Amino acid sequence: MPSCTLPIKAIPNAPRSAVVGWLGDALKIKIHAPALEGRANDELCEFLADTLALPYRAVTVLQGEKSRQKVLHIAGLTLAEVKARLTV
C-alpha cells in the first residue's frame, strides 16, 4: 500500500479551513479550530483527508503535535498523487 510523509505549516484560528499553497516543500494550510487540546490537529487531519478523498484514519500527525510545523503521514497515496489531488 503506498504512503508518504507531507511537511505542513498549519495556521490555527483561521476564519475557515483552506489549503493556502506550497511554501517551499511544505504545504501551508489554514485551520479553523483553535490550537487547544489537539483540536487543530484533529481538524487538520480530517480536513486533509476530506480534501484528498481519503478516510480520516489515513492521515496522522507524525511530528509536531504542539508546533505549527508538522509532518503528516498519508496512507494510500504517494507524494505525487497527493500533489496531483491538491491543485493549488
N, C-alpha and C positions, 0 to 999 in steps of 0.2 A: 504494500500500500504506500503510495507516495506521501511525502510530508516535507515540510520546510520550516525554517525559522524566519521571522519577519521582525526587523527592528521597527519600533514605533515611538513617536513622540506624541504623547497624549496631552490634551489641553482640557482639564475638567471644568465644570461650571459654565459651559457654553450655552447660549440660548437654545441650540438644538444640536443633536449629534450629526456629524458630517465628516466625510473624508475631504481634507484640505488639499493634499497633494504630496509629492515626494520632496523631501528635504535631504538631499544627498542620497544615502542608501536607506534612510528611514522614511516611513510613511507617517505623515502628520495627520492626526485625527482629533477633531473636537468632540468632546463627550458632554452631554447634558447633565449627567449625575455629578454630585459633589464628590470630592476625594475624601470621603469619610467611611470608615469601616468596610472598605473594599467595594463600595457601591460603584465607583467609577470603573474599577477593573471588571466587575461583573457586566456592566453596561457595555464596556469596550468589547469584551468577548462576544456578547450577544449581538451587538451592532455589526461587528465584523463578520461573524458567522452568517447573519442575515444578508449582509451585502454580498458575500461570496456564495450564497445559496448552499450553506453547509449546516449540519446540525450544531447546536450550541456547544456540545461537548467536544467538537472538533477543534475549537480554538481555546488554548490555555496560555496563561502567563508563565513563562519560564524564569524570567529575571525582571527585577524592577517593580515588585509589587507596591513599594512605597515611594516610587520615583516616577517622574514624567517620562523618563527614558526607559522603555521596556523592550523585552524580546518576547514575542509570542510564538508558540508552536502551533502550526496549522496542519492538521492531519487530513489527508485525502487529496491534497493539491501540491504540485510543485511550485516553486517560486515563479516560474514563467507563467503558469496557469493563474496564479494569484494576480500577477501584474496585468495579465490579459483581462481578467474579470473586473479589475479596478481601473476602469477607463477614466483616468483623471488627467 
